[in-house]
């Protein structure tokens, strides 16, 4: 997705995009030689940031890929129910994808665990 498209959508619904992070497809280098790999929508502007959180503006042709943000377990379950889709849990460095009516992993049919529900990071696919 081009940065221009993100800015257009964000102008229509700024609250939805505030704080969203994006991976910059081609690393950008600013005039001081610093490299940036992540972009964030903040205060009505799309900016790229490095580890030191110094900001530089992107241009409209910059290619971006949205970085999924963790959501609470119940929000993930609601989204799964609406779309009949899949959700992802990252717990202790292990990532599992859940789907189907029985709420089991896609690969092996394992049920979700209590520890994953309470302490996992949940993402909507």
Phi, psi and omega in degrees: 000137179281149179303325179302317181295320178297315181296323179295314179295320180292328178294328179282329183213075186298325181297325181294330186259347181302124177085354179293143181248149181224144174274130177276120185301312177252123180303132179264145177239127181275183185292346178263003178087006178280140179262146180229134181238350184233140175243148179225140175271118185216131176051045176077014182221147176261121184231155173258150181218147175257191181299329183272005177059027171279139187255148172218144182282148176265164174261172188292342182264000179299129179275130182234152174228124184296136176265119181300140179256140178297146178232159175299152182307314183295326176294320177297317179296318178298317180294321178297319180293322181295311186266351187064023188270207184236152175231159185237139176239132173246116182223121180053043176079002179252128180253129179233145178250127182250145178197183178078172182289324185279359180057058178238165180293148181295319186285311190239000179072024180282139178285157176293145180258161178297320179298321177296317180298314185280324190237357181280160172264124186253139181227147176264126181274000000 
